[in-house]
């Protein structure tokens, strides 16, 4: 008899995120001693320069007022070595490791590994495409998932709670990549910024993998026939 069942698994997740972004700002040093930081939005060689600051103020200076121009790392108010607070727009790669514990009759413990290529839309939302491996310890079998990844950070700070959802389909690596079933993997946790380019996520969640089980029944009964 065949049974189709969604496996519900408890997941511990550790994620390393590596991003690429422009972490430098323009700096104008004036002859009067003032320093203006922001983004140069217009420059007329030999005449003037226009800069927009982080609070959206725009300043225009004549070039004869300028002592020098520079590009420097962003600095937080606390003087942190991190160039910016929160996640910046751009590509990010994610390596995700976890151990999953089966919860019900058909649940099976397994190791989890994900590789995700994503794009950070703004400090709060990112989208990506991922693959990886699920290794079932008792069954000695491996599944390869392909999935879409959605992530949301709730605050634009160096430490932020997050929500992640993966939706996709898994294939059996040991049987000619035969299709296995639908995959759904939500998780929540906290992001810790450990450097300008790296984020450490620690989270917990569930993963649901639809699989097919085959159960065999043997009839050992005996009887007599009369005729």
C-alpha positions in Angstrom: 0.0 0.0 0.0 1.3 3.4 -0.9 1.0 6.4 1.4 1.7 10.0 0.7 2.6 12.1 3.7 4.0 15.5 4.4 6.9 15.2 6.9 7.0 17.9 9.5 10.5 18.5 10.8 12.0 20.7 13.5 15.0 22.7 12.2 18.0 24.4 13.7 19.5 26.8 11.3 22.7 28.7 11.1 23.2 30.9 8.1 26.2 32.9 6.9 25.3 35.7 4.5 27.9 37.4 2.3 26.9 40.6 0.6 28.3 43.0 -2.0 27.4 46.6 -1.7 28.8 50.1 -2.1 30.0 50.9 1.5 31.7 54.2 0.7 30.4 57.8 0.8 31.7 60.9 -0.8 33.3 63.5 1.5 34.0 67.1 0.7 36.6 68.9 2.8 36.1 72.7 2.7 38.8 75.3 3.1 36.8 76.8 6.1 37.3 73.5 8.0 33.8 72.1 7.3 33.4 68.4 6.3 30.3 67.4 4.3 29.5 63.7 3.8 27.0 62.2 1.4 26.6 61.4 -2.3 27.9 63.8 -5.0 25.0 64.2 -7.4 26.5 66.8 -9.8 29.9 68.0 -10.6 30.9 70.8 -13.0 34.7 70.6 -13.5 36.4 73.8 -12.3 33.1 75.4 -11.3 30.9 73.8 -8.7 29.9 70.5 -7.0 26.6 69.4 -5.5 26.3 66.8 -2.7 23.2 65.2 -1.1 23.6 64.2 2.6 22.1 61.2 4.3 19.2 63.3 5.7 18.3 64.4 2.1 19.8 67.9 2.4 21.5 69.2 -0.8 24.5 71.6 -0.8 26.2 73.3 -3.6 29.8 74.6 -3.3 32.1 76.5 -5.7 35.2 74.6 -6.5 37.4 77.4 -5.0 35.8 76.7 -1.6 36.8 73.0 -1.8 40.1 71.9 -0.2 39.8 68.2 -1.3 37.4 65.4 -2.3 37.5 61.9 -0.9 35.6 58.6 -0.6 35.5 57.1 2.9 33.7 54.2 4.7 30.3 55.0 6.2 30.5 55.6 9.9 27.7 54.9 12.5 26.9 57.4 15.2 28.7 55.2 17.7 31.8 55.2 15.6 31.4 51.5 14.8 33.8 50.0 12.2 30.7 48.8 10.2 30.3 51.0 7.2 26.5 51.0 7.2 23.7 49.9 9.5 21.4 47.2 8.1 21.5 45.3 4.9 22.3 47.2 1.7 20.8 46.6 -1.8 22.8 44.2 -4.0 23.8 40.5 -4.5 24.2 38.3 -1.5 25.2 34.7 -1.2 23.9 32.5 1.6 25.3 29.3 3.1 22.8 27.6 5.4 23.5 24.6 7.7 21.1 22.8 10.0 20.0 19.6 11.7 16.3 18.5 11.4 14.5 16.2 13.8 11.6 14.1 12.6 8.4 14.7 14.7 5.9 12.0 13.7 5.6 8.4 12.6 7.2 9.1 9.2 9.6 11.8 10.4 13.3 11.2 9.8 16.3 13.0 11.2 18.5 14.6 8.6 21.3 17.0 7.9 20.5 20.2 6.0 22.7 22.3 3.7 21.5 25.2 1.5 23.3 27.4 -1.0 21.3 30.5 -2.0 21.9 33.2 -4.6 19.9 36.2 -3.6 19.3 39.9 -4.2 18.7 42.4 -1.3 16.0 44.7 -2.6 16.2 47.1 0.4 17.3 46.8 4.1 14.2 44.8 4.8 13.4 42.3 1.9 15.4 39.9 -0.3 14.6 37.3 -2.9 16.7 34.4 -4.1 17.0 31.0 -5.7 18.6 28.1 -3.8 19.6 24.5 -3.9 21.4 22.2 -1.4 21.1 18.7 0.1 19.0 16.9 2.7 20.8 13.8 4.0 18.6 11.2 5.8 20.8 9.6 8.4 18.9 6.3 9.0 17.9 5.8 5.4 21.3 6.8 4.0 19.6 8.8 1.3 20.0 12.3 -0.1 17.5 14.7 -1.6 18.4 17.8 -3.7 15.9 20.6 -3.3 15.4 23.5 -5.7 13.5 26.4 -4.2 12.7 30.1 -4.1 13.8 32.0 -1.0 12.1 35.0 0.6 13.6 36.8 3.6 12.4 39.8 5.6 14.4 41.7 8.3 12.2 43.7 10.7 14.6 46.5 11.5 17.5 48.1 9.6 20.0 47.5 12.4 23.1 45.4 12.9 21.0 43.0 15.0 17.6 42.3 13.6 14.9 39.6 13.9 14.1 38.0 10.6 11.6 35.7 8.8 12.6 33.4 6.0 10.4 31.2 3.7 11.6 28.6 1.2 9.2 27.1 -1.3 10.2 24.5 -3.9 10.5 20.9 -5.0 13.0 18.1 -4.1 14.6 15.4 -6.1 16.1 12.0 -5.1 19.9 12.1 -5.8 20.1 8.3 -5.4 17.4 7.4 -8.0 18.3 9.3 -11.1 17.0 12.6 -9.6 13.5 11.3 -9.6 11.0 13.9 -8.3 10.1 13.5 -4.7 7.6 16.2 -3.7 6.7 19.7 -2.6 9.0 21.5 -0.1 8.0 24.3 2.3 10.5 25.7 4.9 9.6 28.7 7.1 11.9 29.8 9.8 12.5 32.8 12.2 15.6 34.0 14.0 18.0 36.8 14.6 20.6 38.3 12.3 23.9 39.5 13.7 26.2 41.7 11.5 29.7 40.4 12.1 31.5 42.6 9.5 30.9 45.0 6.6 30.2 42.0 4.3 29.0 39.2 6.5 25.8 38.4 8.5 25.4 35.5 10.9 21.8 34.3 11.2 20.7 32.0 14.0 17.2 30.6 13.7 14.6 27.9 14.3 11.8 26.7 12.1 9.8 23.9 10.4 10.3 22.1 7.1 7.6 20.2 5.4 8.7 17.7 2.7 6.1 15.7 0.8 7.3 12.1 0.2 5.9 8.8 -0.9 6.2 5.8 1.4 5.6 2.2 0.3 4.4 -0.2 3.1 4.2 -4.0 2.4 1.8 -6.4 4.1 2.3 -10.1 4.1 -0.6 -12.6 4.6 0.6 -15.7 6.5 -2.9 -17.1 7.1 -3.6 -20.7 6.1 -6.9 -22.6 5.6 -8.5 -25.8 4.4 -10.8 -26.2 1.4 -13.7 -28.7 1.2 -15.2 -29.8 -2.0 
